[in-house]
Amino acid sequence: MKKYKSLIKGHLDFLIHEKEDEFEGKVEKWQDILIHGDPEGLKSFGKFLIKLADLNQDKIKDLPIGAREHFHLRPNLELSKSSVEVIVGRLDAKGTGKFYDKYISRDK
């Protein structure tokens, strides 16, 4: 999976959209992550995600126990020139299956 560049075909754009809204005198700010692509780009990104999900981290010799496999998708290389860099990775750690401490499950 190290040669993931060839998996990203078509056109993909990852953007951060910052928003601000005022309600009853209180200003709220938040960010959205926008992922856009043409059909080929979205399909290749989907295939990339499936390969990452199916990857057996325990068989990666260079990955230490407790680490998580991840890949950088970079503007002007795998992504459009207008994109921000995106790091896509596994939540579960090699050998332990544990998630990192900052993770808060949606069901908590």
C-alpha positions as CSV (number, residue, x, y, z in Angstrom):
1,M,0.0,0.0,0.0
2,K,3.0,2.3,0.2
3,K,2.5,3.2,-3.5
4,Y,-0.9,4.7,-2.9
5,K,-0.3,7.6,-5.3
6,S,-1.4,5.4,-8.2
7,L,-4.6,4.6,-6.4
8,I,-5.9,8.2,-6.6
9,K,-7.2,8.8,-10.1
10,G,-9.5,11.5,-11.4
11,H,-10.0,14.7,-9.6
12,L,-10.3,15.2,-5.8
13,D,-10.6,18.4,-3.8
14,F,-10.4,18.7,0.0
15,L,-11.3,22.1,1.5
16,I,-11.9,23.6,4.9
17,H,-14.9,25.9,4.9
18,E,-15.0,28.3,7.9
19,K,-18.4,29.5,9.0
20,E,-19.6,32.1,11.4
21,D,-23.2,32.8,12.6
22,E,-24.7,35.1,15.1
23,F,-27.8,34.1,17.1
24,E,-29.2,36.2,20.0
25,G,-26.0,38.2,20.2
26,K,-23.8,35.2,20.5
27,V,-21.3,34.5,17.6
28,E,-20.7,30.8,16.8
29,K,-17.8,29.7,14.6
30,W,-17.2,26.3,13.1
31,Q,-15.5,24.5,10.2
32,D,-16.8,22.1,7.6
33,I,-14.5,19.8,5.6
34,L,-15.6,19.7,2.0
35,I,-14.7,16.6,-0.1
36,H,-15.5,17.0,-3.8
37,G,-14.5,14.9,-6.8
38,D,-15.5,13.8,-10.2
39,P,-16.9,10.2,-10.4
40,E,-13.4,8.7,-11.1
41,G,-11.9,10.7,-8.2
42,L,-14.5,9.7,-5.7
43,K,-14.4,6.0,-6.8
44,S,-10.6,5.9,-6.5
45,F,-10.7,7.5,-3.1
46,G,-13.3,4.9,-2.0
47,K,-11.1,2.1,-3.3
48,F,-8.2,3.7,-1.4
49,L,-10.2,3.8,1.8
50,I,-11.2,0.1,1.4
51,K,-7.6,-0.9,0.9
52,L,-6.6,1.0,4.1
53,A,-9.5,-0.6,6.0
54,D,-8.5,-4.1,4.8
55,L,-4.8,-3.6,5.5
56,N,-3.4,-6.0,8.0
57,Q,-1.3,-3.7,10.1
58,D,0.2,-6.6,12.0
59,K,2.1,-7.7,8.8
60,I,3.8,-4.3,8.3
61,K,7.3,-4.8,9.7
62,D,8.3,-1.1,9.8
63,L,5.2,-0.2,11.8
64,P,5.8,-0.5,15.6
65,I,3.3,-2.1,17.9
66,G,0.8,0.6,19.0
67,A,1.3,2.7,15.9
68,R,-1.3,3.3,13.2
69,E,-0.8,3.2,9.4
70,H,-1.6,6.5,7.7
71,F,-1.0,8.2,4.4
72,H,-0.6,11.8,3.4
73,L,-2.7,13.0,0.4
74,R,-1.0,16.2,-0.8
75,P,-2.1,19.1,-2.9
76,N,-0.8,19.1,-6.5
77,L,0.2,15.4,-6.2
78,E,-2.6,13.1,-5.2
79,L,-5.1,16.0,-4.8
80,S,-6.0,19.2,-6.6
81,K,-3.8,22.3,-6.3
82,S,-6.6,24.0,-4.4
83,S,-6.8,21.2,-1.7
84,V,-5.4,21.2,1.8
85,E,-3.2,18.3,2.8
86,V,-5.2,15.4,4.2
87,I,-3.9,12.6,6.4
88,V,-6.0,9.4,6.2
89,G,-5.2,6.7,8.7
90,R,-6.4,3.8,10.8
91,L,-8.0,4.5,14.2
92,D,-7.0,1.1,15.6
93,A,-3.3,0.6,16.7
94,K,-1.2,-2.3,15.5
95,G,-1.1,-5.2,17.9
96,T,-3.4,-3.6,20.5
97,G,-6.5,-2.5,18.5
98,K,-6.7,0.5,20.8
99,F,-7.9,3.9,19.6
100,Y,-5.9,7.1,20.5
101,D,-6.8,9.1,23.6
102,K,-8.3,12.1,21.9
103,Y,-11.0,9.9,20.2
104,I,-14.5,10.3,21.6
105,S,-17.0,7.8,20.3
106,R,-20.3,9.2,18.9
107,D,-22.2,6.9,21.2
108,K,-20.8,8.4,24.4
